């Protein structure tokens, strides 16, 4: 373990009883995740943690398998234990765990992490940017901004199987377990878009420690994406994050017009290949760098 603190225990799975420590790491980093987000990893993936001799969690890394590939995220180290190799140790363990179950490792990198991940065989595929909007005194009020040829409706049980299939075709894997965990966390953003009787997009969202998070936003085109965002922004007055694909210039203009500003760039990286698993044409905004 870290040479400066031999009392640190070897990485071992995070226990539900330790989520308070995990949430403290999120707060120290200024991230947005909640206990419900951590529980997704505990239920459907894995989290390894490093602890002090007294049992306090000081570093974590999570994995979430999706079939042929899997996500690595939540690589967190408390400030007093940084620069001791803990993040790299946990990251290598996460890579090994995914490879052992036949999953290609994927992650979303900040500029600071990108060079580190390249040394571990990760290659760039495409980029996105986190946009943030502060709380407003009243929701957007889109009015004439709504496209006339797209109908927006709420997510229902009847359409749920079609939504999950539509998402799988875009994301590159069936992630209905994750989507089910998101559904209902921000019910005002649980929306579908239709042309006639054909599903052409959907949006989900969730609460966060700092802001509401809108995503995934999957749509056939920018018109459907704008319709979904317009309906969501009509009802949400609080602060909002959106992780928008860099290629979606028209959608970027729309959200910037309505108070969003760029916060930080991220790069989707895949180990051993420069092509993504997901469909970049229909991916407008991601769930978040923790989930893909």
C-alpha positions as CSV (number, residue, x, y, z in Angstrom):
1,X,0.0,0.0,0.0
2,X,1.0,3.7,0.2
3,X,4.6,3.8,1.5
4,X,4.0,6.8,3.7
5,X,1.2,5.0,5.6
6,X,1.9,1.3,6.1
7,X,-1.2,1.0,8.3
8,X,-3.5,1.3,5.2
9,X,-5.3,-2.0,4.4
10,X,-5.3,-3.6,1.0
11,X,-8.2,-2.7,-1.2
12,X,-11.4,-4.6,-0.3
13,X,-15.1,-4.2,-1.3
14,X,-17.0,-1.2,0.1
15,X,-19.8,-2.2,2.5
16,X,-23.1,-0.4,2.7
17,X,-22.4,0.6,6.3
18,X,-19.4,2.6,4.9
19,X,-21.5,4.8,2.6
20,X,-21.1,7.8,5.0
21,X,-17.3,7.7,4.3
22,X,-17.9,7.4,0.6
23,X,-20.3,10.4,0.6
24,X,-17.6,12.4,2.5
25,X,-15.2,11.7,-0.4
26,X,-17.7,13.0,-2.9
27,X,-18.2,16.1,-0.8
28,X,-14.5,16.7,-0.5
29,X,-14.1,16.4,-4.3
30,X,-17.1,18.7,-5.0
31,X,-18.9,16.0,-6.9
32,X,-22.7,15.6,-7.3
33,X,-23.3,11.9,-6.4
34,X,-25.8,10.8,-3.7
35,X,-26.2,7.6,-1.6
36,X,-28.6,6.3,-4.2
37,X,-25.9,6.6,-6.9
38,X,-23.4,4.7,-4.7
39,X,-26.0,2.0,-4.1
40,X,-26.2,1.4,-7.9
41,X,-22.6,0.3,-7.8
42,X,-23.1,-1.9,-4.8
43,X,-26.2,-3.6,-6.3
44,X,-25.1,-4.0,-9.9
45,X,-21.3,-3.4,-10.0
46,X,-18.6,-3.2,-7.4
47,X,-16.7,-0.7,-5.3
48,X,-13.2,-1.3,-3.9
49,X,-12.0,0.8,-1.0
50,X,-8.8,1.5,0.9
51,X,-9.1,2.0,4.6
52,X,-6.9,3.3,7.4
53,X,-6.0,1.0,10.3
54,X,-8.9,2.5,12.1
55,X,-11.3,1.5,9.4
56,X,-12.0,4.8,7.7
57,X,-12.4,4.7,3.9
58,X,-9.9,7.1,2.3
59,X,-10.0,6.0,-1.4
60,X,-12.5,4.3,-3.8
61,X,-12.9,3.1,-7.3
62,X,-16.1,1.6,-8.8
63,X,-16.9,-0.6,-11.8
64,X,-20.2,-1.2,-13.5
65,X,-20.4,-3.9,-16.2
66,X,-22.7,-3.6,-19.2
67,X,-22.0,-6.8,-21.0
68,X,-19.2,-6.5,-23.5
69,X,-17.8,-3.4,-21.8
70,X,-17.8,-1.9,-18.3
71,X,-17.5,1.5,-16.7
72,X,-14.8,2.7,-14.3
73,X,-15.6,5.6,-12.1
74,X,-15.7,7.1,-8.6
75,X,-11.9,7.1,-8.3
76,X,-11.6,9.2,-5.2
77,X,-8.9,9.8,-2.7
78,X,-9.2,12.0,0.4
79,X,-6.7,14.9,0.2
80,X,-4.4,13.8,3.1
81,X,-3.8,10.5,1.2
82,X,-3.3,11.8,-2.3
83,X,0.0,11.4,-4.3
84,X,0.7,8.0,-2.6
85,X,-0.4,5.8,-5.5
86,X,-3.8,4.8,-4.1
87,X,-5.8,6.0,-7.2
88,X,-3.5,4.1,-9.6
89,X,-3.7,1.0,-7.4
90,X,-7.5,1.1,-7.4
91,X,-7.7,1.9,-11.1
92,X,-5.5,-1.0,-12.0
93,X,-7.6,-3.3,-9.9
94,X,-10.8,-2.0,-11.6
95,X,-9.3,-2.7,-15.0
96,X,-8.3,-6.2,-14.0
97,X,-11.8,-6.9,-12.6
98,X,-13.5,-5.8,-15.8
99,X,-11.1,-7.7,-18.0
100,X,-11.6,-10.8,-15.9
101,X,-15.3,-10.8,-16.6
102,X,-14.8,-10.2,-20.3
103,X,-15.6,-6.5,-20.3
104,X,-13.6,-3.8,-22.2
105,X,-12.8,-1.0,-19.7
106,X,-14.4,2.4,-20.5
107,X,-14.2,5.6,-18.6
108,X,-14.9,9.4,-18.9
109,X,-11.7,11.4,-18.2
110,X,-11.2,14.9,-17.0
111,X,-8.2,16.7,-18.6
112,X,-6.1,16.0,-15.6
113,X,-6.8,12.2,-15.7
114,X,-6.6,11.8,-19.5
115,X,-2.8,11.6,-19.7
116,X,-2.7,9.1,-16.8
117,X,-5.3,6.9,-18.6
118,X,-3.4,6.9,-21.8
119,X,-0.4,5.3,-20.1
120,X,-2.8,2.5,-19.2
121,X,-3.8,1.9,-22.8
122,X,-7.0,4.0,-23.0
123,X,-7.7,5.9,-26.2
124,X,-9.9,8.9,-26.9
125,X,-13.3,8.2,-28.6
126,X,-15.4,11.4,-28.3
127,X,-15.8,14.3,-26.0
128,X,-18.6,16.0,-24.0
129,X,-18.9,19.0,-21.7
130,X,-20.6,19.5,-18.4
131,X,-22.9,22.5,-18.6
132,X,-24.4,24.1,-15.5
133,X,-27.3,26.4,-14.8
134,X,-27.9,28.1,-11.5
135,X,-31.3,28.1,-9.9
136,X,-33.9,30.4,-11.5
137,X,-36.8,32.3,-10.1
138,X,-39.2,30.5,-12.4
139,X,-38.9,27.7,-15.0
140,X,-38.1,28.3,-18.6
141,X,-41.5,28.8,-20.3
142,X,-40.6,27.6,-23.8
143,X,-43.8,28.7,-25.6
144,X,-43.1,28.9,-29.3
145,X,-39.8,27.1,-28.9
146,X,-41.5,23.7,-28.9
147,X,-41.2,21.9,-32.2
148,X,-44.5,21.4,-33.9
149,X,-43.8,17.9,-35.4
150,X,-42.7,16.3,-32.1
151,X,-45.0,15.2,-29.3
152,X,-43.5,14.9,-25.8
153,X,-45.1,12.6,-23.2
154,X,-44.3,11.2,-19.9
155,X,-42.5,7.8,-19.5
156,X,-45.1,5.1,-18.8
157,X,-44.9,1.4,-18.0
158,X,-46.4,0.7,-21.4
159,X,-43.6,2.4,-23.3
160,X,-40.8,1.3,-20.9
161,X,-39.7,-1.9,-22.8
162,X,-39.5,0.1,-26.1
163,X,-37.5,2.9,-24.3
164,X,-35.0,0.4,-23.0
165,X,-34.6,-1.3,-26.4
166,X,-34.2,2.1,-28.0
167,X,-31.5,3.0,-25.4
168,X,-29.7,-0.3,-25.9
169,X,-29.4,0.3,-29.6
170,X,-27.7,3.7,-28.9
171,X,-25.6,2.9,-25.9
172,X,-24.4,-0.4,-27.2
173,X,-25.6,-2.5,-24.4
174,X,-28.7,-3.3,-22.4
175,X,-28.6,-1.0,-19.3
176,X,-32.3,-1.3,-18.2
177,X,-31.2,-1.9,-14.6
178,X,-29.5,1.4,-14.5
179,X,-32.4,3.2,-16.2
180,X,-34.8,1.7,-13.8
181,X,-32.7,3.1,-10.9
182,X,-32.9,6.5,-12.5
183,X,-36.6,6.5,-13.3
184,X,-38.7,8.5,-10.9
185,X,-35.8,10.3,-9.2
186,X,-36.7,13.4,-11.2
187,X,-40.2,12.5,-12.5
188,X,-40.6,15.9,-14.3
189,X,-37.7,14.9,-16.6
190,X,-39.0,11.3,-17.3
191,X,-40.0,12.1,-20.9
192,X,-40.4,10.5,-24.3
193,X,-40.5,12.1,-27.7
194,X,-42.7,10.9,-30.6
195,X,-43.3,11.6,-34.3
196,X,-46.7,10.1,-35.1
197,X,-46.5,6.8,-33.2
198,X,-42.7,6.3,-33.4
199,X,-40.4,6.8,-30.4
200,X,-37.7,9.3,-31.4
201,X,-36.1,10.1,-28.1
202,X,-36.3,10.1,-24.3
203,X,-34.9,11.9,-21.3
204,X,-34.4,10.9,-17.7
205,X,-32.9,12.8,-14.7
206,X,-32.0,12.5,-11.1
207,X,-31.4,14.5,-8.0
208,X,-27.8,15.3,-7.0
209,X,-25.9,16.6,-4.0
210,X,-25.4,20.0,-5.8
211,X,-27.9,20.1,-8.7
212,X,-30.4,18.2,-10.7
213,X,-28.8,16.2,-13.4
214,X,-30.5,15.7,-16.8
215,X,-29.5,12.6,-18.8
216,X,-29.4,10.4,-20.6
217,X,-30.8,12.4,-23.4
218,X,-31.1,10.1,-26.4
219,X,-32.8,11.4,-29.6
220,X,-33.0,10.8,-33.3
221,X,-32.1,14.5,-34.0
222,X,-31.7,17.9,-32.5
223,X,-35.3,18.8,-32.9
224,X,-36.5,15.9,-30.7
225,X,-33.7,16.7,-28.2
226,X,-34.7,20.3,-28.0
227,X,-38.4,19.3,-27.4
228,X,-37.4,17.0,-24.5
229,X,-35.1,19.6,-22.9
230,X,-37.7,22.3,-23.4
231,X,-40.4,20.3,-21.5
232,X,-38.0,19.5,-18.7
233,X,-36.7,23.1,-18.3
234,X,-40.3,24.3,-18.2
235,X,-40.7,22.6,-14.8
236,X,-37.4,22.7,-13.1
237,X,-36.3,25.9,-11.3
238,X,-33.4,24.5,-9.3
239,X,-29.7,24.3,-10.4
240,X,-29.1,21.8,-13.3
241,X,-26.2,19.9,-14.8
242,X,-26.2,18.5,-18.4
243,X,-23.3,16.5,-19.8
244,X,-23.7,17.4,-23.5
245,X,-21.9,15.8,-26.4
246,X,-19.5,18.3,-28.0
247,X,-20.8,17.4,-31.5
248,X,-24.2,18.7,-30.7
249,X,-23.6,22.4,-31.6
250,X,-27.3,23.2,-32.1
251,X,-28.3,21.8,-28.7
252,X,-25.4,23.6,-27.1
253,X,-26.7,26.9,-28.5
254,X,-30.1,26.2,-27.2
255,X,-29.1,25.5,-23.6
256,X,-26.6,28.4,-23.6
257,X,-29.4,30.7,-24.6
258,X,-31.3,29.5,-21.6
259,X,-28.6,30.1,-19.0
260,X,-26.2,27.2,-19.1
261,X,-22.5,27.7,-19.1
262,X,-19.7,25.3,-19.8
263,X,-18.0,24.0,-16.6
264,X,-15.5,21.3,-17.7
265,X,-14.6,19.1,-20.7
266,X,-14.5,15.3,-20.5
267,X,-13.3,12.6,-22.9
268,X,-14.8,9.2,-23.3
269,X,-12.0,6.7,-23.4
270,X,-11.9,3.0,-24.2
271,X,-9.0,0.7,-23.4
272,X,-7.3,-0.7,-26.5
273,X,-9.5,1.0,-29.1
274,X,-10.3,4.4,-30.5
275,X,-13.9,3.6,-31.5
276,X,-16.8,4.0,-29.0
277,X,-19.5,1.4,-28.3
278,X,-22.2,4.0,-28.4
279,X,-24.0,5.7,-31.2
280,X,-22.7,9.3,-31.3
281,X,-25.4,10.5,-33.7
282,X,-28.2,9.9,-31.2
283,X,-26.3,10.4,-28.0
284,X,-27.0,14.0,-26.9
285,X,-26.3,14.0,-23.2
286,X,-24.9,11.1,-21.1
287,X,-26.1,9.9,-17.7
288,X,-22.9,11.2,-16.2
289,X,-19.2,10.2,-16.1
290,X,-20.0,7.8,-13.2
291,X,-22.4,5.7,-15.2
292,X,-21.8,6.3,-18.9
